[in-house]
Amino acid sequence: MNKSKAVVRALVLAAALVLPLGLAMPAQAATTRDGCTVDPQTPFHNGTFTAGGDKWIDYDVEVDCNAGRTIEIEMQRWEADNGLNGADDLIGTSSTTRTFNTTSGWTWTITGVLPDNDGGLDQYSEMYQRVRFRVNSNGVYGSWTAWEDSNVRSIHV
Protein backbone atom coordinates (compact mmCIF):
# COMPACT_ATOMS: atom_id res chain seq x y z
CA MET A 1 0.00 0.00 0.00
CA ASN A 2 1.39 3.39 -0.88
CA LYS A 3 1.86 6.14 1.68
CA SER A 4 -1.07 8.35 0.51
CA LYS A 5 -3.57 5.48 0.81
CA ALA A 6 -2.33 4.73 4.32
CA VAL A 7 -2.79 8.38 5.31
CA VAL A 8 -6.32 8.46 3.88
CA ARG A 9 -7.27 5.26 5.71
CA ALA A 10 -5.86 6.65 8.98
CA LEU A 11 -7.88 9.86 8.58
CA VAL A 12 -11.08 7.94 7.79
CA LEU A 13 -10.56 5.75 10.85
CA ALA A 14 -9.92 8.79 13.06
CA ALA A 15 -13.06 10.52 11.76
CA ALA A 16 -15.13 7.38 12.37
CA LEU A 17 -13.97 7.33 15.97
CA VAL A 18 -14.37 11.05 16.70
CA LEU A 19 -17.58 11.89 14.79
CA PRO A 20 -19.99 9.97 17.10
CA LEU A 21 -18.59 11.86 20.10
CA GLY A 22 -19.39 15.20 18.49
CA LEU A 23 -22.89 14.11 17.54
CA ALA A 24 -23.70 12.99 21.08
CA MET A 25 -23.24 16.42 22.62
CA PRO A 26 -25.87 19.15 22.29
CA ALA A 27 -24.75 22.23 20.37
CA GLN A 28 -25.48 25.77 21.48
CA ALA A 29 -26.89 28.36 19.07
CA ALA A 30 -29.35 31.21 19.44
CA THR A 31 -32.80 30.98 17.85
CA THR A 32 -34.61 34.01 16.41
CA ARG A 33 -38.30 34.13 15.64
CA ASP A 34 -41.03 36.76 15.45
CA GLY A 35 -38.86 39.59 16.80
CA CYS A 36 -37.26 37.68 19.69
CA THR A 37 -33.92 35.90 20.07
CA VAL A 38 -33.34 33.25 22.74
CA ASP A 39 -29.93 31.79 23.61
CA PRO A 40 -29.61 29.11 26.34
CA GLN A 41 -26.25 29.46 28.09
CA THR A 42 -24.06 26.64 29.38
CA PRO A 43 -25.00 25.87 33.03
CA PHE A 44 -22.39 26.80 35.65
CA HIS A 45 -21.66 26.57 39.38
CA ASN A 46 -22.42 30.05 40.68
CA GLY A 47 -19.94 29.79 43.57
CA THR A 48 -22.50 29.17 46.33
CA PHE A 49 -23.44 26.05 48.27
CA THR A 50 -26.46 24.70 50.14
CA ALA A 51 -26.26 24.25 53.92
CA GLY A 52 -25.42 20.60 53.20
CA GLY A 53 -22.50 21.51 50.93
CA ASP A 54 -24.16 20.84 47.55
CA LYS A 55 -23.38 23.21 44.68
CA TRP A 56 -25.95 25.65 43.30
CA ILE A 57 -26.07 25.67 39.49
CA ASP A 58 -27.33 28.59 37.38
CA TYR A 59 -29.16 28.01 34.11
CA ASP A 60 -29.19 31.33 32.22
CA VAL A 61 -31.22 32.10 29.11
CA GLU A 62 -30.40 35.32 27.27
CA VAL A 63 -33.48 36.88 25.68
CA ASP A 64 -33.79 39.88 23.35
CA CYS A 65 -37.18 41.05 22.07
CA ASN A 66 -38.57 43.94 20.07
CA ALA A 67 -41.03 46.29 21.73
CA GLY A 68 -44.63 45.08 21.84
CA ARG A 69 -43.73 41.38 22.11
CA THR A 70 -44.67 38.90 24.81
CA ILE A 71 -42.51 35.80 24.99
CA GLU A 72 -43.37 32.48 26.61
CA ILE A 73 -40.36 30.26 27.35
CA GLU A 74 -40.15 26.64 28.49
CA MET A 75 -36.93 25.23 29.98
CA GLN A 76 -35.85 21.68 30.74
CA ARG A 77 -32.72 20.99 32.81
CA TRP A 78 -30.83 17.76 32.03
CA GLU A 79 -27.91 15.66 33.21
CA ALA A 80 -26.28 13.96 30.22
CA ASP A 81 -25.51 10.24 30.24
CA ASN A 82 -23.39 9.11 27.33
CA GLY A 83 -22.71 5.61 28.72
CA LEU A 84 -24.27 2.32 27.71
CA ASN A 85 -27.79 3.27 28.78
CA GLY A 86 -27.50 6.67 27.05
CA ALA A 87 -30.66 7.99 28.72
CA ASP A 88 -30.22 11.57 29.91
CA ASP A 89 -31.85 12.43 33.25
CA LEU A 90 -34.51 15.16 33.39
CA ILE A 91 -33.70 17.29 36.45
CA GLY A 92 -36.51 19.85 36.31
CA THR A 93 -38.71 22.08 34.20
CA SER A 94 -39.63 25.77 34.40
CA SER A 95 -41.58 28.26 32.34
CA THR A 96 -41.99 32.01 32.26
CA THR A 97 -43.76 34.73 30.31
CA ARG A 98 -42.47 38.28 29.87
CA THR A 99 -43.76 41.33 28.01
CA PHE A 100 -41.34 43.79 26.40
CA ASN A 101 -42.71 47.35 26.25
CA THR A 102 -39.41 48.56 24.80
CA THR A 103 -36.83 46.72 22.73
CA SER A 104 -34.44 45.27 25.28
CA GLY A 105 -32.49 42.31 26.54
CA TRP A 106 -33.06 40.22 29.64
CA THR A 107 -31.45 37.20 31.28
CA TRP A 108 -33.77 34.59 32.79
CA THR A 109 -31.98 32.57 35.48
CA ILE A 110 -33.12 29.40 37.21
CA THR A 111 -30.93 28.14 40.07
CA GLY A 112 -30.96 24.52 41.19
CA VAL A 113 -28.91 22.04 43.21
CA LEU A 114 -26.32 20.01 41.28
CA PRO A 115 -27.63 16.43 41.10
CA ASP A 116 -25.51 13.33 41.66
CA ASN A 117 -27.42 10.85 39.50
CA ASP A 118 -24.45 8.57 38.87
CA GLY A 119 -23.58 7.86 42.51
CA GLY A 120 -20.04 6.72 43.23
CA LEU A 121 -19.48 5.64 39.63
CA ASP A 122 -18.91 9.14 38.31
CA GLN A 123 -17.74 12.16 40.29
CA TYR A 124 -19.10 14.61 37.68
CA SER A 125 -22.54 15.69 36.53
CA GLU A 126 -22.76 16.74 32.89
CA MET A 127 -25.35 19.50 32.87
CA TYR A 128 -27.21 21.17 30.00
CA GLN A 129 -30.55 22.82 29.35
CA ARG A 130 -33.12 22.80 26.57
CA VAL A 131 -35.39 25.74 25.79
CA ARG A 132 -38.16 26.52 23.37
CA PHE A 133 -40.34 29.59 23.03
CA ARG A 134 -43.20 31.27 21.25
CA VAL A 135 -43.93 34.94 20.74
CA ASN A 136 -47.17 36.89 21.03
CA SER A 137 -47.33 39.88 18.71
CA ASN A 138 -50.51 41.95 18.37
CA GLY A 139 -52.47 39.39 20.40
CA VAL A 140 -51.49 36.39 18.29
CA TYR A 141 -49.10 33.65 19.45
CA GLY A 142 -46.77 32.11 16.90
CA SER A 143 -45.86 28.43 16.98
CA TRP A 144 -43.36 26.94 19.42
CA THR A 145 -39.76 26.78 18.23
CA ALA A 146 -37.91 23.48 18.18
CA TRP A 147 -36.06 22.64 21.40
CA GLU A 148 -32.63 24.25 21.50
CA ASP A 149 -29.85 22.79 23.67
CA SER A 150 -27.09 24.61 25.47
CA ASN A 151 -23.57 23.24 25.58
CA VAL A 152 -22.84 20.60 28.22
CA ARG A 153 -20.73 21.46 31.27
CA SER A 154 -19.10 18.75 33.37
CA ILE A 155 -19.21 19.84 37.03
CA HIS A 156 -17.53 17.99 39.90
CA VAL A 157 -20.10 16.77 42.43
Backbone as CSV, one residue per row, in Angstrom:
resi,resn,N_x,N_y,N_z,CA_x,CA_y,CA_z,C_x,C_y,C_z
1,MET,0.860,-1.173,0.000,0.000,0.000,0.000,0.901,1.228,0.000
2,ASN,0.550,2.196,-0.839,1.394,3.386,-0.876,1.069,4.310,0.297
3,LYS,1.947,5.272,0.512,1.861,6.143,1.677,0.582,6.986,1.694
4,SER,0.127,7.501,0.548,-1.071,8.350,0.515,-2.322,7.555,0.871
5,LYS,-2.418,6.304,0.432,-3.574,5.476,0.808,-3.576,5.197,2.302
6,ALA,-2.420,4.990,2.880,-2.329,4.731,4.317,-2.775,5.956,5.106
7,VAL,-2.387,7.138,4.639,-2.788,8.376,5.315,-4.295,8.557,5.227
8,VAL,-4.875,8.320,4.056,-6.325,8.462,3.881,-7.065,7.485,4.789
9,ARG,-6.624,6.258,4.842,-7.275,5.262,5.710,-7.180,5.674,7.180
10,ALA,-6.032,6.199,7.589,-5.861,6.645,8.978,-6.804,7.801,9.295
11,LEU,-6.967,8.729,8.362,-7.875,9.860,8.575,-9.331,9.403,8.639
12,VAL,-9.715,8.464,7.777,-11.084,7.936,7.788,-11.356,7.224,9.106
13,LEU,-10.404,6.440,9.578,-10.564,5.748,10.852,-10.687,6.747,11.998
14,ALA,-9.854,7.772,12.009,-9.917,8.792,13.060,-11.265,9.503,13.044
15,ALA,-11.758,9.846,11.866,-13.064,10.516,11.761,-14.180,9.610,12.247
16,ALA,-14.099,8.331,11.932,-15.134,7.380,12.367,-15.168,7.258,13.882
17,LEU,-14.025,7.415,14.522,-13.970,7.326,15.975,-14.405,8.617,16.654
18,VAL,-14.099,9.756,16.072,-14.374,11.052,16.699,-15.774,11.560,16.388
19,LEU,-16.287,11.349,15.206,-17.578,11.892,14.792,-18.721,11.527,15.734
20,PRO,-18.881,10.270,16.181,-19.990,9.974,17.096,-19.914,10.755,18.397
21,LEU,-18.709,11.077,18.874,-18.589,11.864,20.096,-19.150,13.259,19.897
22,GLY,-18.872,13.866,18.770,-19.385,15.204,18.486,-20.888,15.215,18.320
23,LEU,-21.451,14.166,17.750,-22.892,14.115,17.538,-23.654,13.887,18.832
24,ALA,-23.012,13.314,19.832,-23.703,12.993,21.076,-23.915,14.204,21.959
25,MET,-23.168,15.264,21.759,-23.239,16.425,22.625,-24.148,17.491,22.011
26,PRO,-25.045,18.080,22.822,-25.872,19.152,22.294,-25.015,20.343,21.858
27,ALA,-25.476,21.060,20.859,-24.748,22.231,20.370,-25.542,23.491,20.693
28,GLN,-24.828,24.529,21.086,-25.479,25.769,21.475,-25.534,26.729,20.300
29,ALA,-26.711,27.330,20.089,-26.885,28.359,19.072,-28.175,29.101,19.387
30,ALA,-28.166,30.398,19.172,-29.353,31.209,19.438,-30.410,30.959,18.368
31,THR,-31.678,31.097,18.765,-32.802,30.977,17.847,-33.539,32.309,17.802
32,THR,-33.863,32.768,16.597,-34.607,34.011,16.415,-35.918,33.706,15.717
33,ARG,-36.997,34.277,16.275,-38.304,34.128,15.640,-39.221,35.252,16.100
34,ASP,-39.969,35.790,15.168,-41.034,36.756,15.449,-40.574,37.941,16.312
35,GLY,-39.345,38.420,16.084,-38.858,39.593,16.797,-38.188,39.304,18.120
36,CYS,-37.948,38.037,18.451,-37.259,37.679,19.688,-36.121,36.705,19.382
37,THR,-35.052,36.822,20.153,-33.923,35.903,20.069,-33.694,35.299,21.439
38,VAL,-33.546,33.971,21.486,-33.344,33.252,22.741,-32.073,32.418,22.610
39,ASP,-31.215,32.493,23.628,-29.935,31.792,23.607,-29.689,31.127,24.965
40,PRO,-29.890,29.799,25.070,-29.613,29.111,26.335,-28.106,29.028,26.575
41,GLN,-27.673,29.443,27.756,-26.252,29.456,28.095,-25.854,28.147,28.779
42,THR,-24.577,27.842,28.731,-24.060,26.642,29.383,-24.228,26.784,30.894
43,PRO,-24.835,25.794,31.564,-25.000,25.871,33.028,-23.645,25.993,33.726
44,PHE,-23.643,26.626,34.920,-22.387,26.797,35.652,-22.639,26.840,37.148
45,HIS,-21.614,26.442,37.919,-21.664,26.569,39.377,-21.485,28.042,39.706
46,ASN,-22.442,28.605,40.422,-22.420,30.052,40.680,-21.557,30.447,41.877
47,GLY,-20.844,29.489,42.469,-19.938,29.794,43.575,-20.549,29.652,44.951
48,THR,-21.848,29.317,45.022,-22.501,29.173,46.325,-22.869,27.712,46.564
49,PHE,-23.142,27.412,47.855,-23.443,26.047,48.270,-24.669,26.029,49.168
50,THR,-25.364,24.892,49.203,-26.463,24.703,50.143,-25.868,24.506,51.541
51,ALA,-26.719,24.500,52.551,-26.257,24.254,53.918,-25.590,22.887,54.029
52,GLY,-25.996,21.941,53.193,-25.416,20.596,53.196,-24.170,20.456,52.339
53,GLY,-23.717,21.545,51.714,-22.498,21.510,50.928,-22.676,21.207,49.454
54,ASP,-23.928,21.089,48.976,-24.162,20.843,47.550,-24.012,22.145,46.762
55,LYS,-23.594,22.028,45.524,-23.382,23.206,44.680,-24.697,23.700,44.083
56,TRP,-24.841,25.031,44.011,-25.948,25.654,43.303,-25.503,25.893,41.863
57,ILE,-26.351,25.536,40.919,-26.067,25.670,39.490,-27.033,26.681,38.888
58,ASP,-26.499,27.614,38.092,-27.331,28.591,37.383,-27.533,28.148,35.944
59,TYR,-28.767,28.264,35.496,-29.157,28.005,34.107,-29.663,29.333,33.557
60,ASP,-28.841,30.016,32.772,-29.191,31.325,32.225,-29.701,31.189,30.798
61,VAL,-30.700,31.995,30.474,-31.216,32.096,29.112,-31.209,33.583,28.754
62,GLU,-30.439,33.936,27.723,-30.404,35.321,27.267,-31.527,35.536,26.257
63,VAL,-32.302,36.603,26.487,-33.485,36.883,25.678,-33.429,38.331,25.202
64,ASP,-33.653,38.540,23.927,-33.794,39.880,23.351,-35.098,39.902,22.565
65,CYS,-35.908,40.938,22.801,-37.177,41.048,22.071,-37.424,42.490,21.648
66,ASN,-38.117,42.631,20.533,-38.567,43.937,20.075,-39.722,44.410,20.949
67,ALA,-39.931,45.708,20.969,-41.033,46.288,21.729,-42.363,45.715,21.243
68,GLY,-43.293,45.555,22.181,-44.625,45.080,21.844,-44.739,43.568,21.750
69,ARG,-43.714,42.843,22.162,-43.733,41.379,22.107,-43.901,40.807,23.511
70,THR,-44.603,39.699,23.590,-44.669,38.902,24.809,-44.099,37.538,24.454
71,ILE,-43.152,37.073,25.263,-42.508,35.797,24.986,-42.850,34.799,26.086
72,GLU,-43.136,33.588,25.689,-43.368,32.480,26.614,-42.239,31.478,26.382
73,ILE,-41.513,31.135,27.444,-40.355,30.264,27.345,-40.552,29.037,28.233
74,GLU,-40.187,27.876,27.708,-40.154,26.644,28.493,-38.713,26.165,28.570
75,MET,-38.286,25.729,29.757,-36.925,25.232,29.981,-36.980,23.836,30.589
76,GLN,-36.077,22.980,30.120,-35.847,21.683,30.744,-34.378,21.621,31.125
77,ARG,-34.102,21.134,32.350,-32.723,20.986,32.812,-32.372,19.502,32.826
78,TRP,-31.205,19.152,32.245,-30.832,17.762,32.028,-29.437,17.469,32.544
79,GLU,-29.227,16.192,32.923,-27.905,15.660,33.214,-27.644,14.618,32.138
80,ALA,-26.572,14.818,31.371,-26.279,13.960,30.216,-25.659,12.644,30.658
81,ASP,-26.082,11.568,30.025,-25.515,10.239,30.244,-25.140,9.670,28.894
82,ASN,-23.844,9.618,28.619,-23.385,9.105,27.334,-22.885,7.675,27.435
83,GLY,-23.163,6.994,28.532,-22.706,5.615,28.721,-23.568,4.625,27.955
84,LEU,-23.551,3.400,28.404,-24.272,2.323,27.710,-25.771,2.553,27.679
85,ASN,-26.345,3.065,28.787,-27.794,3.273,28.777,-28.181,4.501,27.970
86,GLY,-27.305,5.509,27.913,-27.504,6.665,27.054,-28.720,7.517,27.344
87,ALA,-29.448,7.231,28.424,-30.662,7.985,28.721,-30.328,9.165,29.623
88,ASP,-30.455,10.383,29.107,-30.223,11.572,29.911,-31.295,11.674,30.990
89,ASP,-30.939,12.311,32.115,-31.854,12.431,33.251,-32.463,13.822,33.288
90,LEU,-33.803,13.891,33.256,-34.510,15.164,33.392,-34.433,15.589,34.850
91,ILE,-33.894,16.782,35.100,-33.701,17.288,36.454,-34.864,18.179,36.885
92,GLY,-35.404,18.964,35.960,-36.507,19.852,36.311,-36.980,20.653,35.113
93,THR,-38.140,21.255,35.254,-38.714,22.083,34.205,-39.170,23.411,34.808
94,SER,-39.158,24.441,33.991,-39.632,25.768,34.399,-40.211,26.463,33.183
95,SER,-41.047,27.449,33.434,-41.576,28.258,32.338,-41.781,29.687,32.845
96,THR,-41.779,30.613,31.908,-41.994,32.013,32.257,-42.590,32.739,31.062
97,THR,-43.226,33.851,31.336,-43.761,34.734,30.305,-43.328,36.159,30.650
98,ARG,-42.898,36.889,29.640,-42.465,38.277,29.873,-42.886,39.147,28.702
99,THR,-43.369,40.352,29.015,-43.759,41.326,28.007,-42.690,42.402,27.901
100,PHE,-42.339,42.759,26.670,-41.339,43.790,26.403,-42.051,45.032,25.867
101,ASN,-42.094,46.102,26.678,-42.712,47.353,26.252,-41.746,48.179,25.411
102,THR,-40.446,47.934,25.613,-39.409,48.562,24.800,-38.492,47.448,24.300
103,THR,-37.784,47.707,23.223,-36.832,46.720,22.726,-35.691,46.625,23.730
104,SER,-35.470,45.421,24.256,-34.439,45.274,25.280,-34.031,43.815,25.435
105,GLY,-32.977,43.638,26.214,-32.495,42.311,26.539,-32.774,41.980,27.988
106,TRP,-32.742,40.693,28.305,-33.062,40.224,29.643,-32.434,38.855,29.800
107,THR,-31.960,38.541,30.995,-31.453,37.203,31.281,-32.368,36.546,32.294
108,TRP,-32.931,35.402,31.902,-33.766,34.594,32.788,-32.860,33.561,33.428
109,THR,-32.849,33.511,34.766,-31.983,32.572,35.476,-32.806,31.687,36.395
110,ILE,-32.573,30.386,36.279,-33.117,29.403,37.209,-31.917,28.816,37.944
111,THR,-32.014,28.701,39.266,-30.933,28.141,40.071,-31.424,26.852,40.715
112,GLY,-30.600,25.806,40.613,-30.958,24.516,41.191,-29.733,23.817,41.756
113,VAL,-29.980,22.815,42.592,-28.907,22.042,43.208,-28.328,21.072,42.183
114,LEU,-26.994,20.956,42.169,-26.323,20.010,41.282,-26.694,18.589,41.681
115,PRO,-27.266,17.804,40.758,-27.634,16.431,41.098,-26.424,15.498,41.036
116,ASP,-26.519,14.386,41.742,-25.511,13.333,41.661,-26.245,12.058,41.257
117,ASN,-26.621,11.977,39.989,-27.418,10.851,39.497,-26.609,9.591,39.262
118,ASP,-25.276,9.718,39.195,-24.446,8.567,38.870,-23.842,7.912,40.104
119,GLY,-24.105,8.448,41.285,-23.577,7.861,42.512,-22.063,7.851,42.526
120,GLY,-21.487,6.821,43.109,-20.041,6.721,43.227,-19.329,6.375,41.939
121,LEU,-20.088,6.029,40.893,-19.479,5.640,39.627,-18.817,6.809,38.911
122,ASP,-19.369,7.973,39.068,-18.910,9.138,38.313,-18.930,10.339,39.248
123,GLN,-17.826,11.022,39.384,-17.738,12.162,40.289,-18.137,13.481,39.629
124,TYR,-18.711,13.408,38.420,-19.098,14.609,37.679,-20.536,14.483,37.195
125,SER,-21.221,15.607,37.168,-22.540,15.691,36.531,-22.386,16.550,35.290
126,GLU,-22.866,16.046,34.172,-22.760,16.743,32.887,-24.088,17.444,32.638
127,MET,-24.110,18.751,32.864,-25.354,19.503,32.871,-25.559,20.286,31.571
128,TYR,-26.819,20.314,31.116,-27.208,21.171,30.003,-28.676,21.511,30.150
129,GLN,-29.140,22.436,29.339,-30.549,22.819,29.349,-31.093,22.843,27.932
130,ARG,-32.397,22.698,27.850,-33.118,22.801,26.574,-34.181,23.880,26.752
131,VAL,-34.341,24.724,25.741,-35.389,25.737,25.794,-36.139,25.786,24.468
132,ARG,-37.365,26.201,24.560,-38.161,26.519,23.374,-39.023,27.707,23.753
133,PHE,-39.547,28.408,22.738,-40.340,29.593,23.033,-41.332,29.863,21.916
134,ARG,-42.284,30.726,22.248,-43.203,31.267,21.254,-43.443,32.721,21.600
135,VAL,-43.812,33.500,20.589,-43.933,34.944,20.737,-45.358,35.373,20.425
136,ASN,-45.873,36.279,21.263,-47.169,36.889,21.032,-46.913,38.294,20.503
137,SER,-47.436,38.558,19.318,-47.331,39.877,18.714,-48.718,40.297,18.247
138,ASN,-49.172,41.445,18.716,-50.511,41.953,18.374,-51.609,40.963,18.743
139,GLY,-51.439,40.294,19.896,-52.473,39.393,20.405,-52.480,38.004,19.794
140,VAL,-51.520,37.699,18.945,-51.488,36.388,18.288,-50.182,35.675,18.621
141,TYR,-50.300,34.456,19.176,-49.105,33.652,19.448,-48.666,32.920,18.193
142,GLY,-47.353,32.926,17.954,-46.770,32.110,16.904,-46.612,30.688,17.409
143,SER,-46.060,29.825,16.577,-45.857,28.434,16.978,-44.617,28.317,17.862
144,TRP,-44.529,27.213,18.594,-43.357,26.937,19.418,-42.161,26.658,18.511
145,THR,-40.991,27.127,18.932,-39.757,26.784,18.227,-39.401,25.331,18.571
146,ALA,-38.464,24.783,17.819,-37.911,23.480,18.183,-37.104,23.663,19.470
147,TRP,-36.899,22.572,20.208,-36.061,22.637,21.403,-34.640,22.982,20.994
148,GLU,-34.019,23.864,21.742,-32.631,24.249,21.503,-31.814,23.907,22.745
149,ASP,-30.692,23.226,22.559,-29.852,22.785,23.666,-28.675,23.722,23.886
150,SER,-28.325,23.912,25.144,-27.087,24.613,25.474,-25.929,23.630,25.323
151,ASN,-24.722,24.131,25.477,-23.574,23.241,25.579,-23.636,22.510,26.905
152,VAL,-22.920,21.399,26.998,-22.843,20.601,28.223,-21.649,21.063,29.045
153,ARG,-21.843,21.161,30.380,-20.735,21.461,31.273,-20.604,20.322,32.277
154,SER,-19.408,19.795,32.401,-19.100,18.754,33.370,-18.688,19.436,34.678
155,ILE,-19.439,19.178,35.748,-19.208,19.843,37.032,-18.961,18.786,38.095
156,HIS,-17.870,18.942,38.840,-17.531,17.990,39.901,-18.588,18.039,41.001
157,VAL,-19.054,16.874,41.408,-20.104,16.773,42.428,-19.533,17.077,43.800
